[in-house]
């Protein structure tokens, strides 16, 4: 590792002004993904999401985004001074998760807000659910607006025909992918893909120079290059393995009483156009426990590290690096958990809760995120904050989807929802007081 931890030598090129080896590596990435330009990111997809917003929006300009964006998109809005216009993704009450946007909602949003500078969507979602992205791209381009895609969880989609279509193949103009999440880039590495025509490429380059380190790590960039090569040469074979063992596990999990791991049988639900089958979202609400409880059990008792949990689900990501024995261990662990719960007669607390629960209504935006972020603030007890204007990003993490954004008026419904997440083991990211005894609001 240390032998290749070099920086700013003539032989290894310069990420901010590449002329030879880095230029060639990024050209090979663009070729592999079938795009016009590709850029290496060493500050993760957060940097890419920031760049997408800053590339199309000046201060005071609007951008369409679904409410279930990652908090890094909100960070980009804070940095740019843009004004978010939200599309509400479809809420699956049975599973307790958001799905994706629909073409109908996108069309209606453009008609209501013809002055937006573009649309930024999350595709696929953390759970692998995709929208009808070709149609969404066509709608954007009909209005001569760019489509920006946070495809953090889809760097592998382009390389296998049994996976949902990738944004790079569906006509998106800017695409961010977390190479480290699904394929073999090291942690912190991502790629930024550009299609010429609707975005200012010079501006993209300038913003990447503004946001990325001037001393990028060559170990990270080398891993991006080798991850690209591995997918280009062997991606289909490797991903076929991941799909095979994931589908075996899904079928076995669904044989366990009280456990449900959804698949493509849900295609056709609003906001559910297709599914990346390498994602195993295991709904445990019928067992009577929360997803947070299940994640802890899998980790502490069975030595299985899950990707994340929600109130109702625990998420497992299957990659080409997982042998079948990993999935056998997961299935056996879930079978043991379910059997123990049934034998103990644990009260079924979660299912009634899920059936009654809806996401809180979208709060009123009183100020722009940037105005609220830089406003004079004071700290108040979170329990008594209803009616005040939030100045912090508040998001259960993972997945890092904000439930409150700076500039929004806190409601009692939101207070109760966040307390519910906390009570069942969730972790809140964003506010200075991560225990949320207090919250910062506009003074």
N, C-alpha and C positions, 0 to 999 in steps of 0.2 A: 504493500500500500504506500509506504513512504517513498519508495523508489520512483513512483510515478506522481507523487504529490509535488508537481512542478508548476511554476506560474511565470508568465510574462517572459519566457525565453523565445528567441526567434524561431526555434525548431518546432515549438508546440502551438504557435499561432496566438491570436487574441480574440476572445469571444465577442468583444465589442466592435472589432473591425477585422473580421476573419478574411484571410487571403489564401490559405493553403489547406492544412490538414483539417482544421475545424470547418472551413468552408466546404471541403469535400464531404466531411461526415454529415453535415446538415443537408447537403444536396442529395446524398444517398438516402437520408430520412425522408425527404420530400418525394423522391422517386419511389421508395417503398410504400408510402401512404397515398401516392397519386395526387399530390397537391403541388401548388406553384412554389411555395417557400415553406421551409421548416426552420424553427429556431430551437436551440437547446435552452432549457430553463434549469437553473441550479437553485432557485428560490422556491421551488415547488409550483403547483398549480395556482396557489394563492397569487403569485407574481403574474401568472398568465391571466387570471380573472381580473386582476387590477388593470392589466394592460388592455384587455378587451374594452373595458368601460372607458378608460382614458383615451383610447384610440378613436372612439366615435363621438364622445360627448365633451363639450365645453361646459363651463359652469353655467347652471341655470337651464340646461337642455334636458329633455326627458328621455328616459329609456324604459322600454317594456321588460319586465322580469316577472317570472312566477314567484310566488311567496316562498316556495321551498328552495330558494337558492342557498348556496353555501355562504357563510358570513364573509368570505373573502370578496364576494361580489358587492356586498354592502360596504366593505372597506374601499373598494374601487369607487363606489359612489361618493363616499366621504372625501376621498382624495381628489376626485374630479369636480365635485360640486354639482353633479348631475341630480336630477329629480327622478326617483323611481315611480313608475306607474305599474301597479301590481296586477297580475293575472292570478286568480285563485285556482290552484291545481285541484284535481278531483280527490276527495277524501273517501277512503274505503273504510266504512264504519265497522265492517266485520273484522278487518285485519288491524285497524287502528293506525293506518299509515296513509300518507299522501301518495298519489300516483303522479301522472304527468299532465301536461296541458293538452287540450284538444284543438284541432284546426279551427273549429267553430269559435272557440274562445279567443284564439289568436286573431281571426278575421274581425270579430266584434271589437277587439281592443284597438286594432288599427283604424277602424271606422270611427271609434270614439276619440282617438288621440292621433290624428294624422300628422301631428308635428313631432312625434317621437323620432329619435335618431336611429333606432334599431331595436331588435328583439334579442335578448339573451336568455337562453333556456338551459336547463339541466337535463342532459340526455346521454346515457340512461340515468335514472335515479340511483341512489345508494343501493336500492333493492333490485336493480337490474331492469326496471320497467322503462320502456321507451314509448315515445309518442310517434305519431305518423310524421316522421321528420321530413320526408320528401315533400309532403303536402305543405307542411309548415314553412319549409324553405321557399316553395313556390309562392306562397302567400306573401312572404316578406319581399320577394323579388318583384312581385306584381306591384307592390307599393314603392319599389325602388329603395328598399331598406335592407341593410345587411343582417344576416342571421349569425349570431355569436353563440357558440355552444360550449358549455362547461361539460366536456366529455371525460372528466377526471376518471370515471370508472369504466371507460371504454377504449383504452389503447389497444386492445386485442381484437375488437369487433371487425376491423378491416380484413383480418387474416383468416377468417373461417366462414364458409357460406351458411352454416347452421346457426350463426349468431345474428342478432339484429343488425340492420344496415348501420354503418358508421356515419357520423356527421360528415366526415371527409368525402364520403361517396354520395351523400345525399344533397350536396350543393351548398353546404354552410360556408360562410365567408371567413370566419375566424374560429378555430377549434383549439381548445386546451385539453391535453391528456396527461394524466398522472402515470408516467411509465413505471414508476415505482409501486403503484398499487396492485397491478394485475400481472404485468410482465416484469422482465428481469433488470430494470433500472434500480440503482441503489436509492435508498430513502432520500427524498428531497429532489429527485430528478423528474422532470416533466418535459413535454414537447408542446410547441406552439405552432400551429399550421395555418397558413394563409392562402386564400384563393384570390387572385387579382381581380380588380374591377370595381368593387364597391367600398373598399377601404383604402386609406392612404398609407401605402407601405412605408414611406419615409417616416411618417408619424409613428407607426408601429415600432420601427427600429429605434427612434429617438426615445420612446417611452421605455422600451426594454433596456436601453442604456441607462436611463434614469433610475430604474427600479432594481436592476440586477447588480450584484456585487462586481466591483472592478477587479477582484481577485478570485475568480471562479475556480472551484476545485476540479482539477483534471481527473481525479479518481472518479468523480461523479460524471463528468462529461464522457470519459471512456466507457462507463457503464451504459450510458445512453446509446453510444455507438454499437456496443456489443449486443445490447437488447434489441436494437433495430435489426442487426444482422441475424440474430437468432430467429426473430419472427419472419424476416424476409425469406430465409432458407428453410426453416423447419416449423414455422408457425402452425400450419394446417395440421400436421401430425401431432404436435404437442397439445394443441387445443382440442383435437379429437379425443385425446385421452382425458382431458379435464371434463369435457362434456359427458363422456361415458361414465366416469366415476361419480359425477354430480347427479346424473339422472338415476343411477343405481341407488345412491343415498336418498334422493327425494322419494323414490318409490318405497324404500324401506322405512323411512321416517313416517310416511303416511299410513303405515300399517300399525303404528303405535297409538293406542287409544288416548285421546286428549291432545294429540300433536297434529298440526297441519302445516305442511310445507308447500306453498302454492307453486303451480307451474303454469303452462300455457293454456290450461283449461279456463283461466280468467281473461284470456284475450277477448276483447269485445266489451269489457267493462269500460265505463267512461275513463279516459286517460290511460288506458292499458292497451297499447297497440301491439307490443311484442315484449319478449322477456329474454334476457341473458340467462340461460339455464345454468351457468356456473355460479350463480348466486343462490344460496339456500337461506331463505327467510323462514325461520321456524316459529310459527305462532304457538305460544304456550298458554294463552289465556284460559283455555278450557281445562288446563291442569290446576288452575287456581293460583298460579304463581306469576310474578311479573317476569318480563324478559331480563331485567337486571338480576333477579334472583337466579334465573337459569344460567346466565353468563357466569355468575360467581361460582355456582355449583360445578359447571363444566371446567372452569379454570382450577379451582381449589381442590376438588375431589377427584377429577379425572384427567387433569393435566392437559386440557384442551383450551387453546387460546382462541376465543371468538373475535370477530371483527368489531361488533358493537351490539348494543341492546337498546330497545325502547320499552315502554310500559308493557307492550304486548308480545314483542318478538325478540328473538336473538338471531343475528345474521352471521352466516359463515360464507366466506369467499373461497371457492375451490379454484386452484390454479394448476397449471401443468406440472408444478413441482410436487403436488400432493399424490403420493401413491394410494392405491385403493385401501391399504391398511389404515390410513388416516381417517377415511370415511367410515370404515368398519368400526373404528374406535368411537367415532362420533355417534353412529347409530346405536351402538351398544350402550354408550353413556346415556343417551336420551331415553332408551328403553328402561334402563335402571332407574333413572330419575322418575319417569312416569310410574313405574311399578311401586317404588317407594312411596310416592304421593298417594297412589290409590290404596295401598295397604294401610297407610296412616290415617286415611280419611280426611285429608286437608280440606278445609272449607273452600269452595269454589268462589273465591273473592273476585277474581279478575274478570271473568266473563260477563257478569252483570254490569260491572263497571264499564267494560268496553262497549256494551250495548247501549249504555246511557250516555257515553262520552262523545262529545264532538269537540273538534278544535275550537278554541275561542274565536269569536268574530274578529275580522281584521280591524285593528284599532284605528282611530282617527289620526291622520297625519296633520299635526298642527304647524310644525316647522319642517324645513328640509333636514335630512340627516346631517348635513354639514353645519347648518345654522345651530342645530341643537348640540352638536358635538363641541362647538366652540363657544357655546353660551356660558354665562355665569351659572354655576351649579351650586347645589346644596345636597346634603345627604339626609335622607329621611328613612324611617322604618319601612321596610318593604310591605309589611302587613297593612300599613296605613297609607300606601302610595297611590291608591286609586284616585284618578282625577288629575294627577300630576303628569308632566311631560318628561318622558324618559330621555336621558342623554347617553345611555350605554347600549351596546349590543348585548342582548340576553338570549342565549341559545343553549338548549340541551346538547351535550357534546360527548361522543359523536351522536348524530351526524353533523352538527354544526349549523343547523337551520335556525335562523333567528325567530324567536317568538315575539321579541320586542326589538324595535329599531329606533335609534335616536330620532327624536322629533315626534314620536307617537304618544298619544295619551294612554296612560295605564288604566285598565279597567279592573274591576273587582273579579270579573270572570278570568282575566289573565293571571291575577294574583293567585286565585284558587287553583288554576291549572298548573302553574309552576310549582306551587306547594305540593300538588299531587305527584308530580314527577319526582320531586325531592323525596317525598315520603316513601316512595317505592324504590329508592336506590339510585335515581338518576343523578347525573353530574351536570352542573350549570357552568357554562363557559362564557366569558365576555365581561361581566361586571367586575369592578375592583374588589368588591366583597363577594367572593364566590359562594359563600354560604347564604347570601342574600338575606342576611339580617337587616341590611340597609341597601338602598339603591340611590344612585345619583340622578337628580332631576333638575330641571331648569329652576333657578332661584326665583 
